[in-house]
């Protein structure tokens, strides 16, 4: 199985890597050119390490 790399896939990777590097989601929204933060949330994916860190904050 081979995944095709498209501009859409690159945008997801770009946004997810920014989140991984602790860039605020509002800044990511501006970088992606989104008017609505809901649109940006579609592109942002947290990995397991980030989810575990979030739980540790509790």
N, C-alpha and C positions, 0 to 999 in steps of 0.2 A: 504494500500500500504506500503510495507516494502522494504527499500533499502538494498541491499546486500553490506556488507563492503568487499572491495577487496583491494589489495595492491595499485592498481591504484587510488582508492578513497582516501586512506590514503595519497598518494603523493600529491593529490590535496589539501587536508586539511592541510597538512604540509606546503606547499608553501603558501597557502592563509593565514594561521596563522602567518607565518613569515612576510608577507607583512603588515598584520594588526599591527604587532609590529615594523613597520618601518625598517625592514631589507632590505638593498639595493638588487635589483634584481640580480645584478652580484654575490653577495654572495649566494643568493638562487640558482642561476645557478650552482655554484661550489658545494654546498651541495647536489644538486640533481644529480650531475655528468653529466650535459649536456655540450656538446661542443658548441652548438649553442643557443644563447639567445632566438631565435624564439621558440625553443622547450620549454624552461622555461615559456614563456608567455602563453603557452597552459594550464599550471598548476596553474597559478596565477589568482585569482578572487578578484576583489575589491568589498567591500560591499557598501551599500548606504551611510553609515556614511563617508567612505573614499572618495566617489565621492563628497559628500557635502563639505568636507574639501578642496578638490582640487578646487572646484568652489570658495570657500571663499578666496583662494590665489589670485584670479584675481583682 
